[in-house]
Each structure stands twice: as structure tokens, then as C-alpha cells.
Amino acid sequence: MTTSTRADGKESASGGSRRRRTRSRPGGTREANPLTYVALLLTVLLSVFPLYWMFVVATRGNAAIAQRPPAITPGGELTENVVQTLQNEQANFALGLLNSLIVASVTAFSVVLFCSLAGFALAKLRFTGRNAITLAVILTMMVPIQMAVVPMLIMMDAFSWRGDLQAVIVPFMVTGFGVFMMRQYALQGVPTELIESARMDGCSMPRTFFSVVLPALRPAMAVLGLLTFMQNWNEFIWPIAVLGPSNPTVQVSINQLNEGYTTNFALMFTGAALATLPLLLVFVVFGRHLIGGIMEGAIKG
């Protein structure tokens, strides 16, 4: 590429290639190409349409599944489908919703608390074996949950926990991913000088943790809590293995709606829609903290 100097002293591109021009807005942000907006719009539509169609079928009868062209507008059978779903004795859907709410809430709270404690200890406290424990935590993340199902089932039988909610809560009250995530955030987001100052002011270690460290860990705690809540709400394999259909979670209840000689897709889609509403509500209420925590962690990383 050859360049030439203009009268005002600025270089301009010439020859076979030209310098790409970008237009800046007053705020310093660049104006995107219109094709970018088209691509983003198509991505949003393709991502949202399955969720929208699930709600559409939930408001219609079973015949909407086979309709050609597919129905894309809501019908008038939502109340009937909701009543049939909640009163389905085989699925026990209301109990499944309540159990999932208990399991996801308790597990998310315990994961945030215990992983914050462990992450802070591994990041800021000096003790023998700290590096070995950190390595063990990392190794636990490499073991798929499917490989741990059989040993955990044997443990649940030994404790006589099969069929009780504690069988789906206690094994997941602390996770290797959560401990590692909180350790990494504590290393970068909690200054050691802040902890030493609190100790010099006479704070005990528990008070230092709850009064000084936890407020600094709040963005990471929000991200970890929301991810844990959604993961446990959508979990299916472990609940159906240890709870069974008699004391189901919501995902097991949706699967029970499929049992029988014929499949009522309207009830299944209604169940899926009812199970999705709490997640949408949680994301709407706490989504700002989730995105803010992810962005803050990305900037610090």
C-alpha cells in the first residue's frame, strides 16, 4: 500500500487497498454495519422462536402439533391445559414445582455460602496443603456426573435417603466449579491489605469474612447463585434416579406427562411452559446482577 501526505499533514490511503473508514458517535462508540443488525436480529428470532412456539402450543390443543402450516398465534385453551396439567395424578405436577423450588433455592444458597468460604480460604489464607487442595478441587471438575451416579446411589442407599429431597440437595451443596470460581475472584477482587486492616482493627476471622470479604464477592456470588439455581431447576438424571415419580421434581413431572399409550403434546408443552416461568422470573429480577457480575469478572480477568 502506498501513502501520500495531504496538505493538512494527514496520511491518506491510495492504491489497490483503502483504509477502512469507521464513523464514531459523540460518545466514542462506533456505528455498526447494517448487516450486523440483520445478523443479530436473525439470531434473536431463531433463539426466541422455539420458546415462543412452546407457549403457543400450550394455549392450543394437541392437534396444533400436526397443523400445517404451524400455528404461530396463541389459542384459547390455556386455562383448560393448565388445569389438566396440574390435576394430572400421574405427573403430580404441583408437587414437582414445589420440590424444584425447594431444591434449587436451598442448593443455590448453600453453594454460594460454602464455595465463598472455601474460595476465600484457598485464595487468602496460608496453611499447609493449600496447593494440593486447590489441585484436588480442579480435578473434581474433570469427572463427569454420569461417572459418579453409581457410587452416589450406593451412598444414598447406605444413608437411606432414596426418595427424600435431601438426596438431591446434600450431594450438591458445594461444587468444585463454585470453589474454583470464588477462589479466582477472591484473588483478584479482594485486596489482601483490606483483610489485614480488618484484622489489625480487631476483627475476628468470621467477622472479617462476613463484613469485609462477602461484600467484595457480591458480583461473583450473584453469578454463581443464578447459575446454580438454573442448573438444579433443570436437572433430570439425578432426581429421577434417587426420587422417582412418587416424589418428583418438575423435570420428572414433565417426563411423567409423556407416559401412556398416546402422547398429549399440549400437556407436555404446558408443563414445560409452567416450568420455564420461574426461570424467566428469576432472570428478569436478577439478570442485571448476572450480566454485571460476568462483565466485571471479564474486565478483572
C-alpha positions in Angstrom: 0.0 0.0 0.0 1.3 3.4 -0.8 0.5 6.5 1.2 0.6 10.2 0.4 0.7 13.2 2.7 -2.1 15.7 2.3 -1.8 19.4 2.8 -3.2 19.2 6.4 -0.5 16.7 7.4 -2.7 13.6 7.5 -1.9 10.4 5.6 -4.4 9.1 3.2 -4.6 5.6 1.6 -4.2 5.1 -2.1 -3.6 2.3 -4.5 -5.1 -1.2 -4.5 -6.4 -1.2 -0.9 -8.1 1.5 1.0 -8.1 2.2 4.7 -11.3 1.1 6.3 -13.4 4.0 7.4 -15.2 4.0 10.7 -17.7 6.5 11.9 -17.7 7.4 15.6 -20.5 8.7 17.6 -20.2 11.5 20.1 -20.0 9.0 23.0 -17.0 7.3 21.5 -18.8 4.2 20.2 -18.5 3.2 16.6 -21.5 2.8 14.4 -22.0 -0.8 13.4 -22.6 -2.1 9.9 -26.3 -2.6 9.0 -25.5 -6.3 8.2 -24.5 -6.6 11.9 -28.0 -5.6 12.9 -29.6 -8.0 10.4 -27.5 -10.9 11.7 -28.3 -10.0 15.3 -32.0 -9.8 14.5 -32.0 -13.2 12.8 -30.1 -14.7 15.8 -32.6 -13.4 18.3 -35.6 -14.6 16.2 -34.1 -18.1 15.8 -33.3 -18.3 19.5 -36.6 -17.0 20.8 -39.0 -18.7 18.4 -38.8 -22.2 20.0 -39.7 -20.7 23.3 -42.5 -18.6 21.8 -43.9 -21.7 20.0 -43.9 -23.6 23.2 -46.2 -21.1 24.7 -48.3 -21.1 21.6 -48.9 -24.8 21.7 -49.6 -24.6 25.4 -52.6 -22.4 24.5 -53.9 -24.8 21.9 -55.0 -28.4 21.7 -53.0 -31.5 20.8 -53.9 -31.0 17.1 -51.7 -27.9 16.9 -48.6 -30.1 16.7 -49.6 -31.7 13.4 -51.1 -28.5 11.9 -49.6 -27.4 8.6 -48.5 -24.6 8.4 -47.6 -24.5 12.1 -49.7 -22.3 14.3 -47.9 -19.2 15.3 -50.7 -17.3 17.2 -51.9 -18.2 20.7 -55.2 -20.1 21.1 -57.9 -20.1 23.7 -57.3 -23.4 25.6 -54.6 -22.2 28.0 -56.8 -22.5 31.1 -58.0 -26.0 30.2 -54.4 -27.2 29.6 -53.1 -25.7 32.8 -55.9 -27.3 34.9 -55.3 -30.7 33.2 -51.6 -30.4 33.8 -51.9 -29.5 37.5 -54.6 -32.2 38.1 -52.7 -35.0 36.3 -52.3 -37.6 39.0 -49.6 -39.5 37.2 -47.3 -36.4 36.9 -48.0 -34.9 40.3 -47.0 -31.6 38.7 -47.8 -29.2 41.6 -45.6 -31.3 44.0 -42.9 -31.3 41.3 -42.9 -27.5 41.1 -42.7 -27.2 44.9 -39.9 -29.7 45.2 -37.9 -28.0 42.5 -38.3 -24.6 44.1 -37.1 -26.0 47.4 -34.2 -28.0 45.9 -33.0 -25.1 43.6 -33.2 -22.4 46.3 -31.6 -24.4 49.1 -28.8 -25.7 46.8 -28.1 -22.2 45.4 -27.9 -20.7 48.9 -25.6 -23.4 50.2 -23.3 -23.4 47.1 -22.9 -19.6 47.4 -22.1 -19.7 51.1 -19.8 -22.8 51.2 -18.0 -22.0 48.0 -17.3 -18.5 49.1 -15.9 -19.7 52.4 -13.7 -22.3 50.6 -12.7 -19.9 47.8 -11.6 -17.3 50.3 -9.6 -19.7 52.4 -7.8 -21.1 49.3 -7.1 -17.6 48.0 -6.1 -15.6 51.1 -5.2 -17.9 53.9 -1.8 -19.6 54.3 -1.9 -23.2 55.5 -0.2 -26.5 54.7 -1.7 -28.4 51.8 -3.4 -25.4 50.2 -2.0 -26.1 46.7 -2.8 -29.8 47.0 -6.4 -29.0 47.9 -6.7 -26.5 45.1 -5.4 -29.2 42.7 -8.0 -31.7 44.0 -10.8 -29.2 43.5 -9.7 -28.7 39.9 -9.6 -32.4 39.3 -13.1 -32.9 40.6 -14.3 -30.6 37.7 -12.9 -33.2 35.2 -15.1 -36.0 36.4 -18.5 -36.2 34.6 -21.6 -36.5 36.8 -22.6 -39.7 34.8 -19.5 -41.5 36.2 -20.4 -40.6 39.8 -24.0 -41.7 39.6 -23.4 -45.3 40.7 -21.2 -44.5 43.7 -23.6 -41.8 44.8 -26.5 -44.2 44.5 -24.7 -46.6 46.8 -24.1 -43.8 49.3 -27.8 -42.8 49.2 -28.9 -46.4 49.8 -26.4 -46.6 52.8 -27.9 -43.4 54.2 -31.5 -44.5 53.5 -32.0 -41.2 51.6 -33.6 -42.6 48.5 -36.9 -40.9 47.8 -36.2 -37.9 50.1 -35.2 -34.4 48.9 -32.0 -34.4 50.9 -30.7 -36.9 48.4 -30.8 -34.2 45.7 -29.7 -31.4 47.9 -26.8 -32.6 50.1 -24.5 -34.0 47.4 -24.6 -30.7 45.6 -24.3 -28.2 48.4 -20.7 -27.4 47.4 -19.2 -27.8 43.9 -15.7 -27.8 42.5 -16.6 -25.2 39.9 -18.0 -22.9 42.5 -15.0 -23.2 44.8 -12.6 -22.5 41.9 -14.7 -19.6 40.7 -14.8 -17.9 44.1 -11.1 -18.5 44.6 -10.2 -16.8 41.4 -12.5 -13.9 42.1 -11.1 -13.5 45.7 -7.6 -13.5 44.4 -8.3 -10.5 42.1 -11.3 -8.8 43.8 -10.4 -8.8 47.5 -7.2 -6.9 48.4 -5.0 -8.6 51.0 -4.4 -5.1 52.6 -8.2 -4.8 53.2 -8.2 -8.1 55.2 -5.0 -7.2 57.1 -6.6 -3.8 58.0 -9.7 -5.5 59.4 -7.5 -7.9 61.4 -5.5 -5.0 62.8 -8.7 -3.3 63.8 -9.6 -6.3 66.0 -12.0 -8.2 63.7 -12.1 -11.9 64.2 -11.8 -14.1 61.1 -15.5 -14.9 60.9 -16.4 -11.2 61.2 -13.7 -10.3 58.6 -15.3 -12.8 56.2 -18.9 -11.7 56.6 -18.3 -8.0 57.0 -15.4 -7.3 54.6 -14.9 -10.2 52.2 -18.5 -11.1 51.4 -19.5 -7.6 50.2 -16.5 -7.6 47.8 -17.5 -11.1 46.5 -21.1 -10.0 45.8 -20.9 -9.9 41.9 -19.4 -13.4 41.7 -21.9 -14.6 44.3 -24.8 -13.4 42.2 -23.4 -15.2 39.1 -22.8 -18.4 40.9 -26.2 -18.4 42.7 -28.1 -17.8 39.5 -26.2 -20.4 37.5 -26.6 -23.0 40.3 -30.4 -22.2 40.6 -30.9 -22.8 36.9 -28.8 -25.9 36.8 -30.6 -27.6 39.7 -34.0 -26.5 38.3 -33.3 -28.2 35.0 -31.6 -31.3 36.4 -33.3 -34.5 35.4 -31.0 -37.6 35.6 -30.1 -37.5 39.3 -33.7 -36.6 40.6 -35.3 -39.4 38.6 -32.6 -41.8 39.8 -33.0 -41.1 43.5 -36.5 -39.7 43.9 -38.5 -41.5 41.3 -42.0 -40.5 40.1 -43.6 -40.7 43.6 -41.7 -37.5 44.9 -40.7 -35.8 41.7 -39.1 -32.6 40.7 -40.6 -30.5 37.9 -38.5 -32.1 35.2 -39.5 -35.6 36.3 -43.1 -34.5 36.3 -42.9 -33.2 32.7 -41.5 -36.6 31.8 -44.4 -38.3 33.5 -46.8 -36.3 31.3 -45.4 -38.3 28.4 -46.2 -41.7 29.9 -49.2 -43.6 28.4 -50.3 -45.1 25.2 -50.7 -41.7 23.4 -48.6 -38.5 23.9 -50.6 -35.4 24.7 -48.2 -32.8 23.4 -50.4 -29.9 24.6 -50.0 -31.0 28.2 -46.3 -31.5 27.8 -45.8 -28.1 26.3 -48.0 -26.6 29.0 -45.9 -28.3 31.7 -42.7 -27.0 30.0 -44.1 -23.5 29.9 -45.1 -23.6 33.6 -41.6 -24.9 34.4 -40.0 -22.1 32.4 -41.9 -19.2 34.0 -40.0 -19.3 37.4 -36.7 -19.3 35.5 -37.8 -16.3 33.4 -38.9 -14.5 36.6 -35.6 -15.2 38.3 -33.7 -14.0 35.3 -35.8 -10.8 34.9 -35.3 -9.9 38.6 -31.6 -10.8 39.0 -30.5 -10.7 35.3 -28.9 -7.3 35.8 -26.7 -8.8 38.6 -25.8 -11.8 36.4 -24.7 -9.7 33.5 -22.9 -7.2 35.7 -21.0 -9.9 37.5 -19.9 -11.6 34.3 -18.8 -8.3 32.8 -16.9 -7.3 36.0 -15.2 -10.6 36.1 -14.2 -10.3 32.4 -12.7 -6.9 33.0 -10.8 -8.0 36.0 -9.6 -11.2 34.2 
